[in-house]
Amino acid sequence: MWYKKVIQIFKIRDLRNKILFVLALFAVFRLMANIPMPGINAENLRNFFSQFQIFGLVNLFVGGTMDKLSIIMLGLGPYITAVIILQLLTMIFPQLERIYKEEGTSGRQRFNQYGRYLAVPLAFLQGYAMLGLLARQKVIGALSPIALIASLLTIAAGTLFLMWLGELISEKGIGNGVSLLIFAGIISGFPSNVRQMILIGQTQGSSSLPGLLVFFVMAVVIVAAVVFITEARRNIPISYAKRVRGMKMYGGSSTYLPLSVNPAGVIPIIFALSVLLFPGMIASFMAGAGGIMGRIAQMVANFFNPETNPWGYGAFYFLLVGLFTFFYTAVTFDPKAIATNLQKMGGFVPGIRPGSQTAKFLYYILYRVLPVGALFLATIAVMPMVVRSVTRVQQFQFLVGGTALLILVSVVLETMRHIKSQLEMREYETF
């Protein structure tokens, strides 16, 4: 039973200390996320985040630190942006592509190190842009040059500090530190959601009960579907030829290449939301200009507003997520490189010739599995809007779809695998 596993985890001293250490770092992270920058108008800040939804998405990925304009307001956002930029640059620079795709673990470590270097200037750039935007929106007062430099140094130092915390968590071997910090930021809103739901129940009485029941039933079904698709694999059989080296024989074994149904993860939703929300944000700035330009800007803002145009917005969102799933998979998954590496190691797909024929076969499989993943991802992306329109429940949106649910599920599954491997390792040592 699952509770026996939990008891077993806390019985092992080394594993217990690792988990308590990670929880302590979570506490440090949440403490810093609630220390605001000076000179902030809280009411204007709430209005700003309600008006510009793109910053709600950014707030999700930085771990819930931006909506309070804390001293770590950008969170891990610059590092995530840096890694995504480097992944896209692999299409342009062959040397960077070789590091990312062909050099194995050491190459990935170098690639991530480049991401850390790039995160520093991005933190200054994003911090400057964010402070300038907030100053124009009267959320913060005008900053003197010295105050601006001090604020930018604070923001960049906060990002570097969180990257260091993520490295400390990763070293403990129970999950990816960056993912776990984002996970902690998402679930930090759980108590406030419970409080809002209780207040709504007190004001509306039993009339809100049917909607809540339907909401939680849909949430359970959606979470189960996300777990199923996230874990779904198309296993491609791989065999290795026998090779004699000296007095020893190698190879002759069989294994499989797991091809995920959703290889792109949450990145297509991020791209789609950025494309959707950016025109609306620009149009909102220009809507008060007046004249023809003002009317056009207002029409654009209404089209990209899910409140005024839910069907058009939802359909466009659904389409963009599907398209970006194919695009990002084409960037990050290279069947030619996989076929070349298999051929170098003496591996082959039974019944398929090594080299170009194997690459064609991998393309064939990929583009028959990928539409299922794209359809799933697009459905999950629009599901919060569907559930909200059916149940009228505004709380716990991270349980019914969108980027937050995908992050929660993937982080929980990955952490469970790491903890399970730690338990199995200790059981093996005991045996």
C-alpha positions as CSV (number, residue, x, y, z in Angstrom):
1,M,0.0,0.0,0.0
2,W,1.1,3.6,-0.6
3,Y,1.2,4.5,3.1
4,K,3.7,1.7,3.7
5,K,6.0,3.3,1.1
6,V,5.7,6.7,2.9
7,I,6.5,5.0,6.3
8,Q,9.4,3.3,4.7
9,I,10.7,6.6,3.2
10,F,10.8,8.2,6.7
11,K,12.4,5.1,8.3
12,I,15.5,5.4,6.1
13,R,17.6,8.1,7.8
14,D,19.5,9.3,4.7
15,L,16.4,9.5,2.5
16,R,14.4,11.2,5.3
17,N,17.2,13.9,5.7
18,K,17.2,14.5,2.0
19,I,13.4,15.1,1.9
20,L,13.5,17.3,5.0
21,F,16.3,19.3,3.4
22,V,14.3,19.9,0.2
23,L,11.3,20.9,2.3
24,A,13.5,23.4,4.2
25,L,14.6,24.9,0.9
26,F,11.0,25.2,-0.2
27,A,10.3,27.2,3.0
28,V,13.2,29.5,2.2
29,F,11.9,29.9,-1.4
30,R,8.4,30.8,-0.2
31,L,9.7,33.2,2.5
32,M,11.7,35.1,-0.2
33,A,8.6,35.0,-2.5
34,N,6.7,37.0,0.1
35,I,9.3,39.8,0.7
36,P,8.1,42.6,-1.6
37,M,10.2,45.2,-3.3
38,P,9.8,48.7,-1.7
39,G,7.4,51.3,-3.1
40,I,4.6,49.1,-4.4
41,N,1.0,50.0,-4.7
42,A,-0.8,46.7,-3.9
43,E,-4.2,47.8,-5.4
44,N,-2.5,48.9,-8.7
45,L,-0.6,45.6,-8.7
46,R,-3.7,43.5,-8.5
47,N,-5.4,45.5,-11.3
48,F,-2.3,45.2,-13.4
49,F,-2.2,41.3,-13.2
50,S,-6.0,41.1,-13.8
51,Q,-5.6,43.3,-16.9
52,F,-2.6,41.6,-18.5
53,Q,-3.1,37.8,-18.5
54,I,0.3,37.1,-20.0
55,F,2.0,38.1,-16.7
56,G,-0.3,35.6,-14.9
57,L,1.4,32.9,-17.1
58,V,4.8,34.3,-16.4
59,N,4.0,34.4,-12.6
60,L,3.1,30.6,-12.9
61,F,6.5,29.7,-14.4
62,V,8.6,31.9,-12.0
63,G,6.9,30.1,-9.1
64,G,4.3,32.6,-8.0
65,T,6.9,35.3,-7.1
66,M,5.8,38.0,-9.5
67,D,2.3,38.8,-8.4
68,K,3.7,40.2,-5.1
69,L,6.8,41.8,-6.8
70,S,9.0,40.0,-4.4
71,I,12.8,40.3,-4.2
72,I,12.9,37.2,-6.4
73,M,10.2,38.5,-8.7
74,L,11.6,36.9,-11.9
75,G,12.1,33.6,-10.1
76,L,13.6,31.0,-12.5
77,G,12.1,32.7,-15.6
78,P,15.4,34.0,-17.1
79,Y,16.9,30.5,-16.8
80,I,13.9,28.8,-18.4
81,T,13.9,31.4,-21.2
82,A,17.7,30.9,-21.7
83,V,17.3,27.1,-22.1
84,I,14.4,27.5,-24.5
85,I,16.4,30.0,-26.6
86,L,19.4,27.7,-26.7
87,Q,17.2,24.8,-27.8
88,L,15.9,26.9,-30.7
89,L,19.4,28.0,-31.6
90,T,20.4,24.3,-32.1
91,M,18.6,24.6,-35.4
92,I,21.0,27.4,-36.5
93,F,24.4,26.4,-35.0
94,P,25.5,22.8,-35.7
95,Q,28.2,22.9,-32.9
96,L,25.5,23.7,-30.3
97,E,23.3,20.9,-31.8
98,R,26.1,18.4,-31.4
99,I,26.6,19.4,-27.8
100,Y,22.9,19.1,-27.1
101,K,22.1,15.9,-29.0
102,E,25.3,13.9,-29.5
103,E,27.6,14.3,-26.5
104,G,25.4,12.6,-24.0
105,T,25.4,13.5,-20.3
106,S,28.5,15.7,-20.4
107,G,27.0,17.6,-23.4
108,R,23.8,18.2,-21.6
109,Q,25.7,19.5,-18.6
110,R,27.6,22.0,-20.8
111,F,24.4,23.0,-22.5
112,N,22.8,23.7,-19.1
113,Q,25.9,25.6,-18.0
114,Y,25.5,27.9,-21.1
115,G,21.9,28.4,-20.0
116,R,23.0,29.6,-16.6
117,Y,25.5,32.0,-18.2
118,L,22.8,33.4,-20.6
119,A,20.3,33.7,-17.7
120,V,22.3,36.5,-16.1
121,P,22.0,39.1,-18.9
122,L,18.4,38.0,-19.5
123,A,17.6,38.6,-15.8
124,F,18.9,42.2,-16.1
125,L,17.1,42.7,-19.4
126,Q,13.8,41.2,-18.2
127,G,14.0,43.0,-14.9
128,Y,14.6,46.4,-16.6
129,A,11.7,45.8,-19.0
130,M,9.4,44.7,-16.1
131,L,10.3,47.7,-13.9
132,G,9.8,50.1,-16.8
133,L,6.4,48.6,-17.6
134,L,5.3,48.8,-13.9
135,A,6.5,52.4,-13.6
136,R,4.4,53.4,-16.7
137,Q,1.3,51.6,-15.2
138,K,1.8,53.5,-11.9
139,V,2.3,50.3,-9.9
140,I,5.7,51.6,-8.7
141,G,7.0,55.1,-8.5
142,A,9.7,56.5,-10.8
143,L,13.1,55.1,-9.9
144,S,16.3,57.1,-9.7
145,P,19.3,55.7,-11.5
146,I,20.8,54.4,-8.3
147,A,17.5,52.9,-7.2
148,L,17.1,51.3,-10.6
149,I,20.6,49.7,-10.5
150,A,20.0,48.5,-6.9
151,S,16.7,46.9,-8.0
152,L,18.2,45.2,-11.0
153,L,21.0,43.8,-8.9
154,T,18.5,42.5,-6.4
155,I,16.4,40.9,-9.1
156,A,19.4,39.3,-10.9
157,A,20.7,38.1,-7.5
158,G,17.3,36.6,-6.7
159,T,17.4,34.6,-9.9
160,L,20.9,33.3,-9.3
161,F,20.0,32.4,-5.7
162,L,17.0,30.3,-6.9
163,M,19.2,28.6,-9.6
164,W,21.6,27.7,-6.7
165,L,18.7,26.3,-4.6
166,G,17.6,24.3,-7.6
167,E,21.1,22.8,-7.9
168,L,21.1,21.9,-4.2
169,I,17.8,20.1,-4.6
170,S,19.0,18.3,-7.7
171,E,22.2,17.1,-5.9
172,K,20.0,15.3,-3.4
173,G,18.8,12.9,-6.1
174,I,15.1,13.1,-5.5
175,G,14.1,15.2,-8.5
176,N,14.9,18.1,-10.8
177,G,15.5,21.2,-8.6
178,V,14.1,23.7,-11.1
179,S,10.9,21.7,-11.7
180,L,10.4,21.2,-7.9
181,L,10.7,24.9,-7.2
182,I,8.1,25.7,-9.9
183,F,5.9,22.9,-8.4
184,A,6.2,24.6,-5.0
185,G,5.2,27.9,-6.4
186,I,2.1,26.4,-8.1
187,I,0.8,24.6,-5.0
188,S,1.5,27.6,-2.8
189,G,-1.9,28.9,-3.9
190,F,-3.7,25.9,-2.5
191,P,-4.6,27.5,0.9
192,S,-5.9,30.7,-0.6
193,N,-8.0,28.7,-3.0
194,V,-9.5,26.7,-0.1
195,R,-10.2,30.0,1.7
196,Q,-12.0,31.5,-1.3
197,M,-14.1,28.4,-1.8
198,I,-15.1,28.4,1.9
199,L,-16.1,32.1,1.6
200,I,-18.2,31.4,-1.5
201,G,-19.9,28.5,0.2
202,Q,-20.8,30.7,3.1
203,T,-22.3,33.4,0.9
204,Q,-24.0,31.2,-1.7
205,G,-25.0,28.3,0.6
206,S,-26.0,24.9,-0.8
207,S,-26.6,26.4,-4.3
208,S,-22.9,26.2,-5.0
209,L,-22.6,22.5,-4.0
210,P,-23.6,20.9,-7.4
211,G,-21.1,23.0,-9.3
212,L,-18.3,22.0,-6.8
213,L,-19.2,18.3,-7.1
214,V,-19.1,18.4,-10.9
215,F,-15.9,20.4,-10.8
216,F,-14.0,17.9,-8.6
217,V,-15.4,14.9,-10.6
218,M,-14.1,16.5,-13.8
219,A,-10.8,17.3,-12.0
220,V,-10.3,13.6,-11.1
221,V,-11.0,12.5,-14.6
222,I,-8.7,15.1,-16.2
223,V,-5.8,14.3,-13.8
224,A,-6.2,10.6,-14.6
225,A,-6.1,11.3,-18.3
226,V,-3.0,13.5,-18.0
227,V,-1.2,10.9,-16.0
228,F,-2.2,8.2,-18.6
229,I,-1.0,10.3,-21.6
230,T,2.1,11.6,-19.8
231,E,3.2,8.0,-19.1
232,A,2.2,6.6,-22.5
233,R,5.0,5.3,-24.7
234,R,5.4,3.8,-28.1
235,N,8.2,1.2,-27.6
236,I,10.3,0.6,-30.7
237,P,12.3,-2.7,-30.5
238,I,16.1,-2.4,-30.8
239,S,18.5,-5.3,-31.2
240,Y,22.3,-5.1,-31.0
241,A,24.7,-7.2,-33.2
242,K,27.2,-9.5,-31.5
243,R,30.8,-8.1,-31.5
244,V,34.0,-9.8,-30.5
245,R,36.7,-7.6,-28.8
246,G,39.7,-9.4,-27.6
247,M,38.5,-12.4,-25.7
248,K,35.1,-11.0,-24.9
249,M,31.8,-10.9,-26.9
250,Y,29.5,-7.9,-26.6
251,G,26.0,-7.3,-27.9
252,G,23.4,-9.8,-28.9
253,S,20.9,-8.2,-26.5
254,S,17.5,-6.7,-27.2
255,T,15.9,-3.6,-25.8
256,Y,13.5,-0.9,-26.9
257,L,13.5,2.8,-27.7
258,P,10.6,4.5,-25.8
259,L,8.9,7.2,-27.8
260,S,6.7,9.5,-25.7
261,V,3.2,10.2,-27.0
262,N,3.7,13.8,-25.8
263,P,7.4,14.5,-26.4
264,A,7.1,18.3,-26.4
265,G,5.9,18.6,-22.8
266,V,4.4,22.0,-21.8
267,I,6.5,24.1,-24.1
268,P,3.8,24.3,-26.9
269,I,1.3,25.8,-24.5
270,I,3.8,28.4,-23.4
271,F,4.5,29.4,-27.0
272,A,0.8,29.4,-27.9
273,L,-0.1,31.6,-24.9
274,S,2.7,34.0,-25.7
275,V,1.4,34.4,-29.3
276,L,-2.2,34.8,-28.1
277,L,-1.6,37.2,-25.2
278,F,1.0,39.5,-26.8
279,P,-1.3,41.0,-29.4
280,G,-4.0,41.6,-26.8
281,M,-1.5,43.3,-24.5
282,I,-0.2,45.6,-27.2
283,A,-3.8,46.4,-28.3
284,S,-4.7,47.2,-24.7
285,F,-1.9,49.8,-24.6
286,M,-3.1,51.4,-27.9
287,A,-6.9,51.1,-27.2
288,G,-7.1,54.6,-25.7
289,A,-5.3,56.3,-28.6
290,G,-8.6,57.3,-30.3
291,G,-9.4,57.5,-34.0
292,I,-9.1,54.5,-36.5
293,M,-6.0,53.2,-34.7
294,G,-7.8,53.1,-31.4
295,R,-10.9,51.3,-32.9
296,I,-8.7,48.7,-34.6
297,A,-6.8,48.2,-31.3
298,Q,-10.0,47.8,-29.4
299,M,-11.3,45.2,-32.0
300,V,-8.0,43.2,-31.6
301,A,-8.2,43.4,-27.8
302,N,-11.8,42.1,-27.9
303,F,-10.8,39.2,-30.3
304,F,-8.0,38.1,-28.0
305,N,-10.0,38.4,-24.8
306,P,-11.4,35.1,-23.6
307,E,-14.2,36.9,-21.8
308,T,-15.6,38.7,-24.8
309,N,-14.7,36.1,-27.4
310,P,-14.5,32.7,-25.7
311,W,-15.2,30.6,-28.8
312,G,-12.8,32.4,-31.1
313,Y,-10.1,32.6,-28.5
314,G,-10.5,28.9,-27.5
315,A,-10.4,27.7,-31.1
316,F,-7.4,29.8,-32.0
317,Y,-5.7,28.6,-28.8
318,F,-6.4,25.0,-29.6
319,L,-5.0,25.3,-33.1
320,L,-1.8,27.1,-32.0
321,V,-1.0,24.5,-29.3
322,G,-1.4,21.7,-31.9
323,L,0.9,23.5,-34.4
324,F,3.6,24.3,-31.8
325,T,3.6,20.7,-30.7
326,F,4.7,19.6,-34.1
327,F,7.2,22.6,-34.4
328,Y,8.9,22.0,-31.0
329,T,9.1,18.3,-31.5
330,A,10.8,18.9,-34.9
331,V,13.3,21.1,-33.1
332,T,14.2,18.8,-30.2
333,F,13.7,15.3,-31.6
334,D,16.0,14.3,-34.4
335,P,15.4,10.8,-35.8
336,K,18.5,11.1,-38.1
337,A,20.8,11.6,-35.1
338,I,19.1,8.7,-33.2
339,A,19.6,6.4,-36.3
340,T,23.2,7.4,-36.6
341,N,24.0,6.8,-33.0
342,L,22.2,3.4,-33.1
343,Q,24.3,2.4,-36.2
344,K,27.5,3.5,-34.4
345,M,26.7,1.3,-31.4
346,G,25.7,-1.7,-33.6
347,G,22.0,-1.3,-32.9
348,F,19.2,-1.7,-35.4
349,V,15.4,-2.0,-35.6
350,P,14.5,-5.6,-36.5
351,G,13.4,-5.8,-40.2
352,I,14.7,-2.2,-40.9
353,R,18.1,-1.5,-42.5
354,P,20.4,0.7,-40.4
355,G,21.0,4.4,-41.3
356,S,18.6,6.3,-43.5
357,Q,16.0,3.6,-43.5
358,T,15.9,3.6,-39.7
359,A,15.5,7.4,-39.7
360,K,12.6,7.1,-42.1
361,F,11.0,4.4,-39.9
362,L,11.4,6.7,-36.8
363,Y,9.8,9.6,-38.7
364,Y,7.0,7.2,-39.7
365,I,6.3,6.2,-36.1
366,L,6.7,9.7,-34.8
367,Y,4.2,11.4,-37.1
368,R,1.6,8.8,-36.3
369,V,2.1,9.1,-32.5
370,L,2.5,12.8,-32.4
371,P,-1.1,13.8,-33.6
372,V,-2.4,12.0,-30.5
373,G,0.0,14.0,-28.3
374,A,-0.9,17.3,-30.1
375,L,-4.6,16.6,-29.7
376,F,-4.2,15.8,-26.0
377,L,-2.1,18.9,-25.3
378,A,-4.5,21.2,-27.2
379,T,-7.5,19.7,-25.3
380,I,-5.7,20.1,-21.9
381,A,-4.8,23.7,-22.8
382,V,-8.5,24.8,-23.3
383,M,-9.9,22.5,-20.6
384,P,-9.8,25.2,-17.8
385,M,-12.1,27.5,-19.9
386,V,-14.5,24.6,-20.6
387,V,-14.6,23.5,-16.9
388,R,-15.1,27.1,-15.7
389,S,-17.9,27.7,-18.1
390,V,-19.7,24.5,-17.0
391,T,-19.2,24.7,-13.3
392,R,-18.7,28.4,-12.7
393,V,-15.9,27.5,-10.2
394,Q,-12.9,29.9,-10.4
395,Q,-10.7,28.2,-7.8
396,F,-8.3,25.3,-8.2
397,Q,-7.8,25.9,-11.9
398,F,-4.5,24.1,-11.7
399,L,-6.4,20.8,-11.2
400,V,-8.4,20.9,-14.4
401,G,-5.8,21.5,-17.2
402,G,-3.5,24.0,-18.6
403,T,0.2,24.3,-18.1
404,A,0.0,24.1,-14.3
405,L,-1.6,20.6,-14.3
406,L,1.0,19.3,-16.8
407,I,3.8,20.6,-14.6
408,L,2.3,19.2,-11.4
409,V,1.8,15.7,-12.9
410,S,5.2,15.5,-14.6
411,V,7.0,16.7,-11.5
412,V,5.1,14.3,-9.2
413,L,5.8,11.4,-11.5
414,E,9.4,12.2,-11.9
415,T,9.9,12.7,-8.1
416,M,8.2,9.4,-7.4
417,R,10.5,7.6,-9.8
418,H,13.6,9.1,-8.1
419,I,12.4,8.2,-4.7
420,K,11.5,4.7,-5.8
421,S,15.0,4.2,-7.3
422,Q,16.4,5.4,-3.9
423,L,14.3,2.8,-2.1
424,E,15.2,0.0,-4.5
425,M,18.9,0.9,-4.2
426,R,18.8,0.6,-0.4
427,E,16.8,-2.6,-0.6
428,Y,19.4,-4.1,-2.9
429,E,22.2,-3.0,-0.6
430,T,20.4,-4.7,2.3
431,F,19.9,-7.9,0.4
